[in-house]
Amino acid sequence: MVLKVTLDTNCFFDYFEREPCHVQALINLQAQGRIEIAMTTRVMADTHNKWKGRGTSPIWTKIQSFPILETVGSAFRLDMSRLDSEDYLTSDADAKMIDRLREIMIDAQVEDVDHLFGHIMAKRDIFVTSDSHFQNHQEELKNEFEAVV
C-alpha cells in the first residue's frame, strides 16, 4: 500500500529555506515507491500572498521543480483560485465541513482550512505540517474527519 501524503505550504519553506531534512526523507520515501506526495492548490495562493503580489514568488518558482505527483484541489475561492486549477465549487455539505474545520482551527487562516479540506476530500492518508493550527487539533481532526496530521 502506498500512503498518500499531502504537504502543507510550510513544508516547502522548510525544504527550500530552513531545515530540509524531514521533507528530504519524504522525497526519499516517494523515490522508493512507499508514498505519493501531493500538495493542495492553496500552496500557490499561500506563496503568492506571502510575496504580496510582487510578481512571481521565488519560493513558487522553486516549488515548480519539486517532485510532486499530484495537486489536490480545494474549495473554489474568487480571491485565490484560478479557473484552470483543480479547485471546484462546493456543495452545502462541503460548506458545512469547511465551517466545522474553521470552528476547530479557530485561529487558522482560510488557506489552512482549505489545505485540510482539500486533503480530506481527496481521501489522502497523512497531512504533513509544522503549523500549530493543525498540530494543536490533531486528535479532534482525526476523530471527526479521520484526518491524520
NORQUIGI-V8978 format. One record per helix or strand of 2 or more residues. SS is the DSSP state (a for helix, b for strand). FROM is the first residue (numbers start at 1). TO is the last residue. If there is no record, write none. Layout:
ss=SS from=FROM to=TO
ss=SS from=FROM to=TO
//
This chain:
ss=b from=3 to=7
ss=a from=9 to=17
ss=a from=21 to=31
ss=b from=35 to=40
ss=a from=42 to=51
ss=a from=58 to=63
ss=b from=70 to=72
ss=a from=92 to=104
ss=a from=110 to=121
ss=b from=126 to=128
ss=a from=132 to=135
ss=a from=138 to=145
//
